[in-house]
Amino acid sequence: MELLGSRAKAASTEIARAPAAAKNKALLNLAKSLRKNTAALEAANQRDLERAKTAGLAGPLLDRLKLTPKIIDTVAQGCEQLAAMADVIGDIIGMKEQPSGIRVGQMRVPIGVFGMIYESRPNVTIEAASLAIKSGNACILRGGSEAIESNKALAALVQQALADADLPPDAVLLVPTTDREAVGQLIAMPQYVDVIIPRGGKGLIERISRDAKVPVIKHLDGNCHVYVDDPCDMEMAFKVVENAKTQKYSPCNAAESLLVARSIATGFLIHMGAIFAAKGVEMRCDEESAKILRSDGLPDACVKDATEQDWYEEYLAPIISIKVVDGIDEAIAHINHYSSHHTDAILTRDHMHAQRFLREVDSASVMVNASTRFADGFEFGLGAEIGISTDKFHARGPVGIEGLTSLKYVVLGQGEVRS
Amino acid sequence: MELLGSRAKAASTEIARAPAAAKNKALLNLAKSLRKNTAALEAANQRDLERAKTAGLAGPLLDRLKLTPKIIDTVAQGCEQLAAMADVIGDIIGMKEQPSGIRVGQMRVPIGVFGMIYESRPNVTIEAASLAIKSGNACILRGGSEAIESNKALAALVQQALADADLPPDAVLLVPTTDREAVGQLIAMPQYVDVIIPRGGKGLIERISRDAKVPVIKHLDGNCHVYVDDPCDMEMAFKVVENAKTQKYSPCNAAESLLVARSIATGFLIHMGAIFAAKGVEMRCDEESAKILRSDGLPDACVKDATEQDWYEEYLAPIISIKVVDGIDEAIAHINHYSSHHTDAILTRDHMHAQRFLREVDSASVMVNASTRFADGFEFGLGAEIGISTDKFHARGPVGIEGLTSLKYVVLGQGEVRS
């Protein structure tokens, strides 16, 4: 790992100063090469799949491991989209003349080397590699051991694409072994690695955050709330709450908890409850919302009593917790207490309530009259996403190219001295 | 410490949503109160000074500990300047409509609670407190044990100024004990403290960075370089190099190493060496520069042979290392290898060299034709400085109000859902 680290570090200074044209050429090379080598990639992936089947991996995990021509084409398109994006490296912002005569601004530069630790999906290898290339960083990738053959085949294509664009192949390095010690070493080399980005379950991320000797861009859970305020457009609220909860159950930006202002609770919940019940969504309710929903004759299988733990829960399943609140004050207080600070939304027609919610809810993404499902790098217009940060330090919310950069000060003078 | 942490956390949500007017009122209250209570502050400081003298503290440390009416007036002025600055909390930047119809931007918000660990100078208590108030953060301050009486007196004035502006006094808390365990606890409470800012010697900062369980804005050493390029305005170079090295020896942004392009080395060094010799600056030279300087008859006391360690050294003293280099390539390579990535400057008339230096030197502040002594929050126009970061993560270089904030995403919709 020491050797990988020093190779990545050396490559990082080269790719940091590479012209935008060379980085874009590498990305287009890679897209072409992914499409051209689809059969070979499928063959490597097949070896992983067979090993995984023998090891008794569960069906959903096998699905995530699988590299299909469609997936390969999608990541190739991602590379082409990145190549088409403007290059942010070298941007200078805020250049202003100071009283001393010097002009001071900030230049956007790559962070250096990032380490990425992820599980099964081999397409993450290309997503991470292409973001590293575009952002002028080097990276060290540690994919899941079950995907090692696929990842090796993909990484070889990346390195060739770099070489063909006269960029250092070591800018994207794959940890070639599957032993667990490698992870521990990767997260404890501040001399070579500037930041670690783990993607995976909460347990993995907590473990890495605890043990890392370098900063971690961490994405913990998404206990996302929708608060239905009074006054609110009810038709919009039915549509947005349904989308936030049921459009997909597994993403971190799906709603897990619904708060409803008391003054509109009965009318709203009776209709909303019917929508949830029809879709088989279990409702875990406080006393007040339970009473409303039960009075409407919803079956006991649909309406359960919430426990204290439910307010903290990220279900990632057809379950939602529901609570009636006094109004905006109680909603904000509840969210700031129980939310995981990922994404929370208010549905309202009241301008002052909207402003207060945006300002006072302490979450990475705060929304007015939109589905929490929009909390995503592509939907936010970042062009790409390396992860979502639930931290406040450095990057918060969906992390794109800029999250992999830092700003250094540039000073332009004409011989000024300090007096 | 747990109790201090939870009090600060509770206050942080209040001060985060405080109107700019209330924060500015607290700052003006504080300025007035500092001036009004100068005699009482001096009396408290006197108790610290007497204890320190009894304990045998060295003269320079006693100087740093001393609170004079002039120092008190300066920090009061600092509070007034902060009050006059525009408030950045709540700023929304980059609001753009996305293809889905939602509008996405980023709002600047306080980080939450910062912990500050510092040594002797009691004026840092007011600098940190006033920055916390302006930036809408709460803070927990741990000053040097030798300044405990002064710090208690200052913190009491801060809390009164907050209360008189209807802001929570707990937004600025001083650790009231001087035991060392308190530091260990302060840096290991991620549930209450969002970031730690240590100010002090390299040993302190390394220790805190190693043990902290929260992010640290760290300022390690400043091994700053000036590279005199060819072509260069020699009169400017003499003036800027002299200023960078000799205007003050102790600041972290003073130059510690001088690189000179070979083609202009003889002419430049003979004159520059005379300036240094006249000021008693010891020159630690590579073979080539030593030969030039000795041929000019400079005494042996002034011109020493540099060891490998000299290229890494932050002297903070009338000593400078000097090396002749081939040109821009060797200068950049040398700096990226030996520099502490704090501040480095090129003196040149060559536009391409200037551009390459700015882009390729991997330091927090990179300068063209200006003295490294300008690397400072006030000189950079930040209005205030909580520290200087030699890290790349989150904040880099002088850290002002913005370094104590983060950007959260705000989404404004009209009922959009994800498809």
HADDOCK unambig.tbl for C-alpha pairs under 7 A between the chains (distance, minus, plus):
assign (segid A and resid 17 and name CA) (segid B and resid 360 and name CA) 6.34 0.50 0.50
assign (segid A and resid 90 and name CA) (segid B and resid 359 and name CA) 6.91 0.50 0.50
assign (segid A and resid 98 and name CA) (segid B and resid 380 and name CA) 6.90 0.50 0.50
assign (segid A and resid 98 and name CA) (segid B and resid 381 and name CA) 6.48 0.50 0.50
assign (segid A and resid 104 and name CA) (segid B and resid 380 and name CA) 6.15 0.50 0.50
assign (segid A and resid 111 and name CA) (segid B and resid 392 and name CA) 6.43 0.50 0.50
assign (segid A and resid 236 and name CA) (segid B and resid 415 and name CA) 5.52 0.50 0.50
assign (segid A and resid 240 and name CA) (segid B and resid 415 and name CA) 6.28 0.50 0.50
assign (segid A and resid 240 and name CA) (segid B and resid 417 and name CA) 5.81 0.50 0.50
assign (segid A and resid 243 and name CA) (segid B and resid 417 and name CA) 6.04 0.50 0.50
assign (segid A and resid 243 and name CA) (segid B and resid 418 and name CA) 6.80 0.50 0.50
assign (segid A and resid 358 and name CA) (segid B and resid 410 and name CA) 6.71 0.50 0.50
assign (segid A and resid 359 and name CA) (segid B and resid 90 and name CA) 6.88 0.50 0.50
assign (segid A and resid 360 and name CA) (segid B and resid 17 and name CA) 6.35 0.50 0.50
assign (segid A and resid 364 and name CA) (segid B and resid 408 and name CA) 4.90 0.50 0.50
assign (segid A and resid 364 and name CA) (segid B and resid 409 and name CA) 6.00 0.50 0.50
assign (segid A and resid 365 and name CA) (segid B and resid 408 and name CA) 5.88 0.50 0.50
assign (segid A and resid 365 and name CA) (segid B and resid 409 and name CA) 4.51 0.50 0.50
assign (segid A and resid 365 and name CA) (segid B and resid 410 and name CA) 5.78 0.50 0.50
assign (segid A and resid 366 and name CA) (segid B and resid 409 and name CA) 6.27 0.50 0.50
assign (segid A and resid 366 and name CA) (segid B and resid 410 and name CA) 5.03 0.50 0.50
assign (segid A and resid 366 and name CA) (segid B and resid 411 and name CA) 6.23 0.50 0.50
assign (segid A and resid 367 and name CA) (segid B and resid 410 and name CA) 5.75 0.50 0.50
assign (segid A and resid 367 and name CA) (segid B and resid 411 and name CA) 4.48 0.50 0.50
assign (segid A and resid 367 and name CA) (segid B and resid 412 and name CA) 5.94 0.50 0.50
assign (segid A and resid 368 and name CA) (segid B and resid 411 and name CA) 6.21 0.50 0.50
assign (segid A and resid 368 and name CA) (segid B and resid 412 and name CA) 5.04 0.50 0.50
assign (segid A and resid 368 and name CA) (segid B and resid 413 and name CA) 5.83 0.50 0.50
assign (segid A and resid 369 and name CA) (segid B and resid 412 and name CA) 6.62 0.50 0.50
assign (segid A and resid 369 and name CA) (segid B and resid 413 and name CA) 4.87 0.50 0.50
assign (segid A and resid 369 and name CA) (segid B and resid 414 and name CA) 5.37 0.50 0.50
assign (segid A and resid 369 and name CA) (segid B and resid 415 and name CA) 4.84 0.50 0.50
assign (segid A and resid 370 and name CA) (segid B and resid 412 and name CA) 6.93 0.50 0.50
assign (segid A and resid 370 and name CA) (segid B and resid 413 and name CA) 4.91 0.50 0.50
assign (segid A and resid 370 and name CA) (segid B and resid 414 and name CA) 6.59 0.50 0.50
assign (segid A and resid 370 and name CA) (segid B and resid 415 and name CA) 5.07 0.50 0.50
assign (segid A and resid 370 and name CA) (segid B and resid 416 and name CA) 5.10 0.50 0.50
assign (segid A and resid 370 and name CA) (segid B and resid 417 and name CA) 6.31 0.50 0.50
assign (segid A and resid 371 and name CA) (segid B and resid 416 and name CA) 6.52 0.50 0.50
assign (segid A and resid 371 and name CA) (segid B and resid 417 and name CA) 5.24 0.50 0.50
assign (segid A and resid 371 and name CA) (segid B and resid 418 and name CA) 6.76 0.50 0.50
assign (segid A and resid 373 and name CA) (segid B and resid 418 and name CA) 6.18 0.50 0.50
assign (segid A and resid 374 and name CA) (segid B and resid 418 and name CA) 6.34 0.50 0.50
assign (segid A and resid 380 and name CA) (segid B and resid 98 and name CA) 6.89 0.50 0.50
assign (segid A and resid 380 and name CA) (segid B and resid 104 and name CA) 6.14 0.50 0.50
assign (segid A and resid 381 and name CA) (segid B and resid 98 and name CA) 6.47 0.50 0.50
assign (segid A and resid 392 and name CA) (segid B and resid 111 and name CA) 6.41 0.50 0.50
assign (segid A and resid 392 and name CA) (segid B and resid 406 and name CA) 5.99 0.50 0.50
assign (segid A and resid 393 and name CA) (segid B and resid 394 and name CA) 6.10 0.50 0.50
assign (segid A and resid 393 and name CA) (segid B and resid 406 and name CA) 6.71 0.50 0.50
assign (segid A and resid 394 and name CA) (segid B and resid 393 and name CA) 6.11 0.50 0.50
assign (segid A and resid 394 and name CA) (segid B and resid 394 and name CA) 3.78 0.50 0.50
assign (segid A and resid 396 and name CA) (segid B and resid 407 and name CA) 6.61 0.50 0.50
assign (segid A and resid 396 and name CA) (segid B and resid 408 and name CA) 6.08 0.50 0.50
assign (segid A and resid 397 and name CA) (segid B and resid 408 and name CA) 6.86 0.50 0.50
assign (segid A and resid 397 and name CA) (segid B and resid 409 and name CA) 6.81 0.50 0.50
assign (segid A and resid 406 and name CA) (segid B and resid 392 and name CA) 6.00 0.50 0.50
assign (segid A and resid 406 and name CA) (segid B and resid 393 and name CA) 6.69 0.50 0.50
assign (segid A and resid 407 and name CA) (segid B and resid 396 and name CA) 6.60 0.50 0.50
assign (segid A and resid 408 and name CA) (segid B and resid 364 and name CA) 4.92 0.50 0.50
assign (segid A and resid 408 and name CA) (segid B and resid 365 and name CA) 5.89 0.50 0.50
assign (segid A and resid 408 and name CA) (segid B and resid 396 and name CA) 6.08 0.50 0.50
assign (segid A and resid 408 and name CA) (segid B and resid 397 and name CA) 6.86 0.50 0.50
assign (segid A and resid 409 and name CA) (segid B and resid 364 and name CA) 6.01 0.50 0.50
assign (segid A and resid 409 and name CA) (segid B and resid 365 and name CA) 4.52 0.50 0.50
assign (segid A and resid 409 and name CA) (segid B and resid 366 and name CA) 6.28 0.50 0.50
assign (segid A and resid 409 and name CA) (segid B and resid 397 and name CA) 6.82 0.50 0.50
assign (segid A and resid 410 and name CA) (segid B and resid 358 and name CA) 6.72 0.50 0.50
assign (segid A and resid 410 and name CA) (segid B and resid 365 and name CA) 5.79 0.50 0.50
assign (segid A and resid 410 and name CA) (segid B and resid 366 and name CA) 5.03 0.50 0.50
assign (segid A and resid 410 and name CA) (segid B and resid 367 and name CA) 5.74 0.50 0.50
assign (segid A and resid 411 and name CA) (segid B and resid 366 and name CA) 6.23 0.50 0.50
assign (segid A and resid 411 and name CA) (segid B and resid 367 and name CA) 4.48 0.50 0.50
assign (segid A and resid 411 and name CA) (segid B and resid 368 and name CA) 6.22 0.50 0.50
assign (segid A and resid 412 and name CA) (segid B and resid 367 and name CA) 5.94 0.50 0.50
assign (segid A and resid 412 and name CA) (segid B and resid 368 and name CA) 5.05 0.50 0.50
assign (segid A and resid 412 and name CA) (segid B and resid 369 and name CA) 6.63 0.50 0.50
assign (segid A and resid 412 and name CA) (segid B and resid 370 and name CA) 6.94 0.50 0.50
assign (segid A and resid 413 and name CA) (segid B and resid 368 and name CA) 5.86 0.50 0.50
assign (segid A and resid 413 and name CA) (segid B and resid 369 and name CA) 4.89 0.50 0.50
assign (segid A and resid 413 and name CA) (segid B and resid 370 and name CA) 4.93 0.50 0.50
assign (segid A and resid 414 and name CA) (segid B and resid 369 and name CA) 5.38 0.50 0.50
assign (segid A and resid 414 and name CA) (segid B and resid 370 and name CA) 6.59 0.50 0.50
assign (segid A and resid 415 and name CA) (segid B and resid 236 and name CA) 5.53 0.50 0.50
assign (segid A and resid 415 and name CA) (segid B and resid 240 and name CA) 6.28 0.50 0.50
assign (segid A and resid 415 and name CA) (segid B and resid 369 and name CA) 4.84 0.50 0.50
assign (segid A and resid 415 and name CA) (segid B and resid 370 and name CA) 5.06 0.50 0.50
assign (segid A and resid 416 and name CA) (segid B and resid 370 and name CA) 5.09 0.50 0.50
assign (segid A and resid 416 and name CA) (segid B and resid 371 and name CA) 6.51 0.50 0.50
assign (segid A and resid 417 and name CA) (segid B and resid 240 and name CA) 5.82 0.50 0.50
assign (segid A and resid 417 and name CA) (segid B and resid 243 and name CA) 6.03 0.50 0.50
assign (segid A and resid 417 and name CA) (segid B and resid 370 and name CA) 6.30 0.50 0.50
assign (segid A and resid 417 and name CA) (segid B and resid 371 and name CA) 5.23 0.50 0.50
assign (segid A and resid 418 and name CA) (segid B and resid 243 and name CA) 6.78 0.50 0.50
assign (segid A and resid 418 and name CA) (segid B and resid 371 and name CA) 6.77 0.50 0.50
assign (segid A and resid 418 and name CA) (segid B and resid 373 and name CA) 6.15 0.50 0.50
assign (segid A and resid 418 and name CA) (segid B and resid 374 and name CA) 6.34 0.50 0.50
